[in-house]
Amino acid sequence: MSKMVSRAAKAMVLVLSCGLLSCGMVGGGALGRVACPALGPNVSALDAGFDANATVNAKVQTFVQAAKDLDAVSAQIEMKAAQACRRMGMDLGLSPAQMQPRKGPGGAAAGACEPLAMRIDAILRQGIRITATIQPPRCQANAQAQAHCAGRCDVNRDAECRASCEAHAEVHASCQPAVVQVQASQGAQQAAALVATLQANLPLLIEAQITLGQRLIRHAQVIAQVGANLPKIVGKAGAQALACIGAAADIAASASIRINVSVKASASVSGRAGAR
């Protein structure tokens, strides 16, 4: 009982402090997890209790879970893009110092991929032409995840719940990976190193850019908007619900930015590789 009181008190302090600090500063880190334990690891927000009102509780459950999902997958997208670009950059003579992460969400991908794109430009100016043929990935949303989430609310009538459950199902989709084939159409001998590193590393970059990033970016934008609108929609919800909405809204907004930046950084490389 004392733990529940302590937890609720912390949530109330957080909500009241939003008058002095932006709720967005709470984030998904340690402070966010104190205010909203459902944001912590190994916790399903779909099974958590946020508010005595069943409709409000369902909206918060599904939104917090979708925000957690997108936060995790956005980090994967950034990591995969940065890793692929760093490997290619090293193969093409860039130093780690030239591919340092930049500030902000997606900064690791931008810091690695943009210098690589410039290096590829320099190589192509030597009269080399390359083409990367991509057989797109095929993905199917996770029906079990969709059903589990939809069991919390009426997805046919509740727009916020429907958007959250769709995002949850897409994050947990099963995908057949893209097939990538790179070849030089001009200057094959000089392009050997470029072709080799693209063939080895472009599949990982395409996974970040297309399989995950481009497929999920719309869902990330929608969930970020849900997070921005939800406080007005739920009205006078309890302290725990409001604290979790604020913390989850922050990580949803960051996830949307991270995916967008990482996709653009990845495309700056795959486009120069003649991906089609």
MOURBEL-V458416 format. One record per pair of residues at least 6 apart in sequence whose ideal C-beta (glycine too) atoms are under 8 Angstrom apart, sorted by sequence separation. I is the first residue (numbers start at 1). J is the second residue. D is the distance in Angstrom with one decimal. If there is no record, write none. Layout:
i:I j:J d:D
i:I j:J d:D
This chain:
i:26 j:32 d:4.8
i:33 j:39 d:5.1
i:37 j:43 d:6.5
i:38 j:44 d:7.9
i:39 j:45 d:7.6
i:50 j:56 d:7.3
i:51 j:57 d:4.6
i:90 j:96 d:7.7
i:101 j:107 d:4.7
i:102 j:108 d:7.8
i:124 j:130 d:7.6
i:155 j:161 d:5.6
i:156 j:162 d:7.4
i:32 j:39 d:5.4
i:33 j:40 d:4.6
i:38 j:45 d:4.2
i:50 j:57 d:5.2
i:101 j:108 d:4.1
i:154 j:161 d:7.2
i:155 j:162 d:4.1
i:184 j:191 d:4.0
i:188 j:195 d:7.8
i:234 j:241 d:6.4
i:49 j:57 d:6.6
i:102 j:110 d:5.1
i:153 j:161 d:3.8
i:184 j:192 d:7.8
i:234 j:242 d:7.7
i:237 j:245 d:7.7
i:14 j:23 d:8.0
i:26 j:35 d:6.0
i:51 j:60 d:6.4
i:89 j:98 d:7.2
i:102 j:111 d:4.4
i:152 j:161 d:7.1
i:38 j:48 d:4.1
i:50 j:60 d:4.1
i:86 j:96 d:7.5
i:89 j:99 d:5.2
i:101 j:111 d:4.4
i:155 j:165 d:5.6
i:184 j:194 d:7.8
i:28 j:39 d:5.5
i:37 j:48 d:7.5
i:50 j:61 d:6.5
i:100 j:111 d:5.3
i:101 j:112 d:7.6
i:150 j:161 d:7.8
i:184 j:195 d:5.4
i:231 j:242 d:6.7
i:234 j:245 d:7.1
i:14 j:26 d:6.5
i:38 j:50 d:7.5
i:99 j:111 d:5.9
i:153 j:165 d:7.8
i:183 j:195 d:6.7
i:48 j:61 d:6.3
i:86 j:99 d:5.5
i:99 j:112 d:4.3
i:182 j:195 d:5.3
i:47 j:61 d:7.9
i:50 j:64 d:7.6
i:85 j:99 d:7.0
i:231 j:245 d:5.8
i:45 j:60 d:8.0
i:46 j:61 d:5.3
i:149 j:164 d:7.0
i:150 j:165 d:5.1
i:230 j:245 d:5.1
i:231 j:246 d:7.5
i:45 j:61 d:5.6
i:46 j:62 d:6.9
i:48 j:64 d:7.4
i:99 j:115 d:5.5
i:149 j:165 d:3.8
i:182 j:198 d:4.5
i:14 j:31 d:7.8
i:45 j:62 d:7.9
i:98 j:115 d:5.1
i:99 j:116 d:7.2
i:182 j:199 d:4.5
i:181 j:199 d:7.7
i:227 j:245 d:6.9
i:231 j:249 d:8.0
i:45 j:64 d:3.9
i:46 j:65 d:5.1
i:82 j:101 d:7.3
i:146 j:165 d:5.8
i:149 j:168 d:4.8
i:180 j:199 d:7.2
i:230 j:249 d:7.0
i:14 j:34 d:7.9
i:45 j:65 d:4.0
i:146 j:166 d:7.3
i:149 j:169 d:7.0
i:182 j:202 d:6.4
i:14 j:35 d:4.3
i:44 j:65 d:6.9
i:94 j:115 d:5.9
i:227 j:248 d:6.2
i:228 j:249 d:6.4
i:94 j:116 d:6.6
i:146 j:168 d:7.1
i:180 j:202 d:5.0
i:227 j:249 d:3.1
i:45 j:68 d:6.2
i:89 j:112 d:6.4
i:145 j:168 d:5.5
i:146 j:169 d:3.7
i:180 j:203 d:4.9
i:227 j:250 d:7.8
i:10 j:34 d:5.6
i:11 j:35 d:5.4
i:85 j:109 d:7.1
i:92 j:116 d:7.2
i:145 j:169 d:4.8
i:10 j:35 d:6.3
i:11 j:36 d:7.5
i:39 j:64 d:6.8
i:94 j:119 d:5.9
i:141 j:166 d:7.6
i:178 j:203 d:6.7
i:224 j:249 d:7.6
i:227 j:252 d:4.5
i:228 j:253 d:7.6
i:38 j:64 d:5.4
i:82 j:108 d:4.0
i:86 j:112 d:4.8
i:89 j:115 d:6.4
i:93 j:119 d:7.1
i:143 j:169 d:7.2
i:177 j:203 d:6.8
i:180 j:206 d:6.0
i:226 j:252 d:7.5
i:227 j:253 d:6.6
i:78 j:105 d:7.6
i:81 j:108 d:7.9
i:82 j:109 d:4.8
i:85 j:112 d:3.8
i:89 j:116 d:4.5
i:92 j:119 d:5.2
i:142 j:169 d:5.0
i:145 j:172 d:4.4
i:36 j:64 d:7.0
i:78 j:106 d:5.6
i:81 j:109 d:3.9
i:85 j:113 d:4.0
i:88 j:116 d:5.6
i:92 j:120 d:7.4
i:141 j:169 d:4.2
i:142 j:170 d:7.9
i:178 j:206 d:4.8
i:224 j:252 d:4.7
i:39 j:68 d:6.3
i:79 j:108 d:7.0
i:82 j:111 d:7.3
i:83 j:112 d:8.0
i:141 j:170 d:5.2
i:178 j:207 d:7.1
i:223 j:252 d:4.9
i:224 j:253 d:4.7
i:7 j:37 d:7.0
i:38 j:68 d:7.9
i:78 j:108 d:5.4
i:82 j:112 d:4.5
i:89 j:119 d:6.7
i:142 j:172 d:4.0
i:177 j:207 d:6.5
i:74 j:105 d:7.4
i:78 j:109 d:4.9
i:81 j:112 d:7.4
i:82 j:113 d:7.4
i:85 j:116 d:4.8
i:92 j:123 d:7.1
i:139 j:170 d:7.9
i:141 j:172 d:7.9
i:142 j:173 d:5.6
i:224 j:255 d:7.4
i:77 j:109 d:7.6
i:81 j:113 d:6.2
i:141 j:173 d:4.9
i:142 j:174 d:6.8
i:178 j:210 d:6.3
i:220 j:252 d:7.4
i:223 j:255 d:7.8
i:224 j:256 d:4.2
i:140 j:173 d:5.9
i:178 j:211 d:6.2
i:223 j:256 d:7.4
i:139 j:173 d:4.6
i:140 j:174 d:5.7
i:177 j:211 d:6.6
i:139 j:174 d:6.9
i:140 j:175 d:7.7
i:220 j:255 d:5.5
i:221 j:256 d:5.3
i:139 j:175 d:4.0
i:175 j:211 d:5.5
i:220 j:256 d:4.1
i:138 j:175 d:6.8
i:139 j:176 d:7.6
i:137 j:175 d:5.0
i:138 j:176 d:4.6
i:28 j:67 d:7.9
i:137 j:176 d:6.0
i:217 j:256 d:7.6
i:220 j:259 d:5.1
i:28 j:68 d:7.7
i:137 j:177 d:5.6
i:220 j:260 d:7.8
i:137 j:178 d:4.4
i:136 j:178 d:5.8
i:173 j:215 d:7.7
i:217 j:259 d:5.1
i:28 j:71 d:5.7
i:135 j:178 d:6.1
i:216 j:259 d:6.3
i:217 j:260 d:6.3
i:134 j:178 d:5.5
i:135 j:179 d:4.0
i:134 j:179 d:7.2
i:135 j:180 d:7.8
i:170 j:215 d:6.9
i:171 j:216 d:6.6
i:134 j:180 d:5.5
i:170 j:216 d:6.1
i:213 j:259 d:5.5
i:217 j:263 d:6.2
i:133 j:180 d:7.4
i:134 j:181 d:8.0
i:132 j:180 d:6.1
i:133 j:181 d:4.7
i:171 j:219 d:7.6
i:132 j:181 d:7.1
i:133 j:182 d:7.8
i:167 j:216 d:7.7
i:170 j:219 d:5.5
i:213 j:262 d:6.0
i:214 j:263 d:6.0
i:132 j:182 d:4.7
i:133 j:183 d:7.9
i:213 j:263 d:3.9
i:131 j:182 d:7.3
i:130 j:182 d:6.4
i:131 j:183 d:6.0
i:167 j:219 d:4.0
i:130 j:183 d:6.9
i:131 j:184 d:8.0
i:166 j:219 d:6.6
i:167 j:220 d:7.6
i:209 j:262 d:7.8
i:213 j:266 d:6.8
i:130 j:184 d:5.0
i:131 j:185 d:5.8
i:208 j:262 d:6.3
i:209 j:263 d:5.5
i:129 j:184 d:6.7
i:130 j:185 d:6.9
i:167 j:222 d:7.0
i:208 j:263 d:7.8
i:128 j:184 d:6.5
i:129 j:185 d:4.7
i:163 j:219 d:7.7
i:167 j:223 d:5.3
i:129 j:186 d:3.9
i:209 j:266 d:3.6
i:128 j:186 d:6.2
i:129 j:187 d:6.8
i:208 j:266 d:5.4
i:209 j:267 d:6.0
i:127 j:186 d:6.6
i:128 j:187 d:3.9
i:163 j:222 d:5.0
i:164 j:223 d:6.6
i:127 j:187 d:5.3
i:163 j:223 d:6.6
i:206 j:266 d:7.8
i:126 j:187 d:6.8
i:130 j:191 d:5.9
i:205 j:266 d:5.3
i:209 j:270 d:6.1
i:128 j:190 d:5.7
i:164 j:226 d:6.6
i:127 j:190 d:7.9
i:128 j:191 d:4.5
i:163 j:226 d:5.6
i:126 j:190 d:6.2
i:130 j:194 d:6.5
i:205 j:269 d:6.2
i:206 j:270 d:6.5
i:130 j:195 d:6.2
i:205 j:270 d:6.1
i:128 j:194 d:7.0
i:132 j:198 d:6.4
i:160 j:226 d:5.1
i:123 j:191 d:7.5
i:130 j:198 d:7.1
i:202 j:270 d:6.7
i:137 j:206 d:7.8
i:160 j:229 d:7.6
i:206 j:275 d:7.6
i:132 j:202 d:6.0
i:137 j:207 d:7.6
i:160 j:230 d:6.5
i:123 j:194 d:5.5
i:202 j:273 d:6.4
i:134 j:206 d:6.2
i:139 j:211 d:6.9
i:137 j:210 d:6.4
i:160 j:233 d:6.6
i:202 j:275 d:7.6
i:120 j:194 d:7.0
i:136 j:210 d:6.6
i:137 j:211 d:4.3
i:198 j:273 d:5.3
i:134 j:210 d:7.7
i:139 j:215 d:6.2
i:65 j:149 d:6.9
i:62 j:149 d:5.7
i:62 j:152 d:5.7
i:61 j:152 d:5.3
i:62 j:153 d:6.3
i:182 j:273 d:6.8
i:113 j:205 d:8.0
i:58 j:152 d:4.6
i:59 j:153 d:7.0
i:58 j:153 d:3.8
i:63 j:160 d:6.5
i:66 j:163 d:7.6
i:70 j:167 d:6.4
i:55 j:153 d:7.6
i:62 j:160 d:7.5
i:66 j:164 d:4.0
i:69 j:167 d:6.6
i:73 j:171 d:5.2
i:59 j:158 d:6.9
i:62 j:161 d:5.0
i:65 j:164 d:6.9
i:66 j:165 d:7.6
i:69 j:168 d:5.6
i:72 j:171 d:7.8
i:109 j:208 d:7.5
i:58 j:158 d:7.3
i:59 j:160 d:5.2
i:63 j:164 d:4.9
i:66 j:167 d:4.3
i:70 j:171 d:6.5
i:92 j:193 d:6.7
i:46 j:148 d:6.6
i:59 j:161 d:5.9
i:62 j:164 d:3.7
i:66 j:168 d:5.2
i:69 j:171 d:4.1
i:91 j:193 d:6.5
i:92 j:194 d:6.8
i:46 j:149 d:6.1
i:55 j:158 d:7.7
i:58 j:161 d:6.0
i:62 j:165 d:5.7
i:65 j:168 d:5.8
i:69 j:172 d:7.3
i:59 j:164 d:7.9
i:66 j:171 d:7.8
i:91 j:196 d:7.4
i:92 j:197 d:6.4
i:46 j:152 d:6.0
i:62 j:168 d:7.2
i:91 j:197 d:3.9
i:88 j:197 d:4.7
i:87 j:197 d:7.1
i:88 j:198 d:6.9
i:91 j:201 d:7.9
i:87 j:200 d:7.5
i:88 j:201 d:5.0
i:87 j:201 d:4.9
i:85 j:201 d:8.0
i:84 j:201 d:4.7
i:84 j:202 d:7.3
i:84 j:204 d:4.1
i:85 j:205 d:6.9
i:83 j:204 d:6.6
i:84 j:205 d:4.0
i:80 j:204 d:5.5
i:81 j:205 d:6.1
i:84 j:208 d:6.9
i:80 j:205 d:7.4
i:80 j:207 d:5.9
i:81 j:208 d:4.0
i:80 j:208 d:3.9
i:81 j:209 d:6.9
i:78 j:208 d:7.8
i:77 j:208 d:4.9
i:76 j:208 d:7.8
i:80 j:212 d:7.5
i:81 j:213 d:7.8
i:77 j:212 d:4.9
i:76 j:212 d:6.7
i:77 j:213 d:5.1
i:132 j:270 d:6.8
i:73 j:212 d:6.2
i:77 j:216 d:7.9
i:132 j:273 d:4.4
i:134 j:275 d:5.6
i:132 j:274 d:5.4
i:134 j:276 d:6.8
i:73 j:216 d:6.4
i:130 j:273 d:6.1
i:131 j:274 d:4.3
i:132 j:275 d:4.3
i:133 j:276 d:6.5
i:130 j:274 d:5.4
i:132 j:276 d:7.2
i:129 j:274 d:7.4
i:131 j:276 d:7.1
i:70 j:216 d:7.0
i:74 j:220 d:6.9
i:124 j:272 d:6.9
i:70 j:219 d:7.0
i:105 j:254 d:5.0
i:120 j:269 d:6.8
i:70 j:220 d:5.1
i:105 j:255 d:7.6
i:106 j:257 d:6.5
i:110 j:261 d:5.7
i:114 j:265 d:6.2
i:117 j:268 d:4.2
i:121 j:272 d:6.4
i:105 j:257 d:4.4
i:106 j:258 d:4.6
i:109 j:261 d:6.5
i:110 j:262 d:7.7
i:113 j:265 d:3.9
i:117 j:269 d:5.2
i:120 j:272 d:4.6
i:66 j:219 d:7.9
i:70 j:223 d:5.9
i:104 j:257 d:7.4
i:105 j:258 d:3.6
i:106 j:259 d:7.5
i:109 j:262 d:4.1
i:112 j:265 d:7.6
i:113 j:266 d:6.1
i:116 j:269 d:5.6
i:120 j:273 d:7.0
i:106 j:260 d:7.1
i:107 j:261 d:7.4
i:110 j:264 d:7.8
i:114 j:268 d:6.0
i:106 j:261 d:2.6
i:110 j:265 d:4.5
i:113 j:268 d:5.7
i:117 j:272 d:5.5
i:67 j:223 d:6.1
i:105 j:261 d:6.2
i:106 j:262 d:4.6
i:109 j:265 d:4.2
i:113 j:269 d:5.2
i:66 j:223 d:5.0
i:104 j:261 d:7.4
i:109 j:266 d:6.7
i:106 j:265 d:6.8
i:63 j:223 d:7.2
i:66 j:226 d:7.8
i:67 j:227 d:6.5
i:63 j:226 d:5.8
i:63 j:227 d:6.7
i:63 j:230 d:6.1
i:60 j:230 d:7.7
i:59 j:230 d:6.7
i:59 j:233 d:7.1
i:60 j:234 d:7.2
i:59 j:234 d:6.3
i:60 j:237 d:7.6
i:56 j:234 d:4.8
i:64 j:244 d:5.4
i:68 j:248 d:7.3
i:71 j:251 d:4.4
i:74 j:254 d:7.6
i:78 j:258 d:5.5
i:85 j:265 d:7.4
i:56 j:237 d:5.0
i:60 j:241 d:5.0
i:64 j:245 d:7.7
i:67 j:248 d:3.9
i:70 j:251 d:7.9
i:71 j:252 d:7.3
i:74 j:255 d:4.0
i:77 j:258 d:7.1
i:81 j:262 d:4.8
i:85 j:266 d:7.8
i:88 j:269 d:7.3
i:63 j:245 d:7.0
i:67 j:249 d:7.2
i:70 j:252 d:6.2
i:73 j:255 d:7.7
i:74 j:256 d:7.8
i:77 j:259 d:5.7
i:84 j:266 d:7.8
i:51 j:234 d:7.6
i:68 j:251 d:7.4
i:71 j:254 d:7.2
i:75 j:258 d:7.2
i:78 j:261 d:7.8
i:53 j:237 d:7.1
i:57 j:241 d:7.4
i:60 j:244 d:5.9
i:64 j:248 d:4.5
i:67 j:251 d:5.3
i:71 j:255 d:4.8
i:74 j:258 d:4.1
i:78 j:262 d:4.7
i:81 j:265 d:5.9
i:85 j:269 d:6.1
i:56 j:241 d:6.0
i:60 j:245 d:6.2
i:63 j:248 d:6.2
i:67 j:252 d:4.1
i:70 j:255 d:4.2
i:74 j:259 d:4.9
i:77 j:262 d:4.8
i:81 j:266 d:4.7
i:51 j:237 d:5.2
i:52 j:238 d:6.9
i:66 j:252 d:7.5
i:70 j:256 d:7.5
i:77 j:263 d:7.5
i:50 j:237 d:7.8
i:51 j:238 d:4.9
i:50 j:238 d:7.3
i:67 j:255 d:7.2
i:74 j:262 d:7.5
i:51 j:240 d:7.0
i:70 j:259 d:7.7
i:50 j:240 d:5.4
i:51 j:241 d:4.1
i:50 j:241 d:4.3
i:50 j:244 d:5.8
i:45 j:244 d:8.0
i:36 j:240 d:7.5
i:39 j:244 d:7.2
i:38 j:244 d:6.2
i:36 j:243 d:5.5
i:35 j:243 d:4.2
i:36 j:244 d:3.7
i:39 j:247 d:5.9
i:35 j:244 d:7.1
i:39 j:248 d:6.6
i:35 j:246 d:7.6
i:36 j:247 d:4.6
i:35 j:247 d:5.6
i:36 j:248 d:6.9
i:39 j:251 d:7.4
i:32 j:247 d:3.8
i:26 j:243 d:7.7
i:32 j:250 d:7.2
i:28 j:247 d:6.4
i:32 j:251 d:7.2
i:26 j:246 d:5.6
i:27 j:247 d:6.6
i:28 j:248 d:7.6
i:26 j:247 d:4.5
i:24 j:246 d:7.3
i:28 j:250 d:6.8
i:23 j:246 d:3.5
i:27 j:250 d:4.8
i:28 j:251 d:3.7
i:15 j:239 d:5.1
i:23 j:247 d:7.6
i:26 j:250 d:6.0
i:27 j:251 d:6.3
i:14 j:239 d:8.0
i:24 j:249 d:7.1
i:25 j:250 d:7.5
i:23 j:249 d:7.4
i:24 j:250 d:4.4
i:28 j:254 d:7.8
i:12 j:239 d:4.4
i:15 j:242 d:5.0
i:23 j:250 d:7.1
i:27 j:254 d:7.5
i:11 j:239 d:4.5
i:15 j:243 d:5.5
i:18 j:246 d:6.6
i:11 j:240 d:4.8
i:14 j:243 d:4.9
i:24 j:253 d:7.1
i:8 j:239 d:6.2
i:11 j:242 d:7.8
i:15 j:246 d:7.5
i:8 j:240 d:6.3
i:11 j:243 d:4.1
i:14 j:246 d:7.5
i:7 j:240 d:7.7
